[in-house]
């Protein structure tokens, strides 16, 4: 029973390239969250998705960032035209239902994808 | 606005020694508090959580945390550290009736354990 799988674990991109980060939730989980951790900062919420729907993207930068969670396949966080300030660890978490606190102990995190922009 | 401060970026202790990791929070209402651990190459794992009741909370792996409202603190402790405890530890706070998207995390404390 695999946990949340994120890949790639490490990604290096040059400025202006695109970065795609993938997240496969726990089997049976239909809710996915993406968080970003900038250097020396805490994790910050970016976006919350259910299958085929973006529920809350209030933490997502308005430009260059997009996320999807298709009916089949992993959730994808896409960053276009990356800049050095996008260098960070990106964490995905999944839940079998809307992640309220009574369900906090079923919020499962992945190991993160570390993006480095040269 | 809610915030979490973990004042110690990096702590080093010897195996068998006691451990205390500090967490201070700022929150307008009654907070729901969490400690997570991230071992190398692994995802964040929930160690313990607190909302109400006994202010001393027991978690997994022998960890405990004490909520002190007067000090706005939720420090994590362990009486005797094992080498396998080397990891990064995150404190988080949020509203009880909210969702995971409303969690605010601290910047983490990296724990090194010396043999």
Interface residues (C-beta under 8 A of the other chain):
Chain A: X3 X4 X33 X35 X37 X40 X41 X42 X43 X44 X45 X48 X56 X58 X59 X91 X93 X95 X98 X99 X100 X101 X104 X105 X107 X108 X109 X110 X111 X112
Chain B: X4 X9 X32 X34 X36 X38 X41 X42 X43 X44 X45 X46 X49 X51 X90 X92 X94 X95 X96 X97 X98 X99 X100 X101 X102 X103 X104 X105 X106 X107 X108
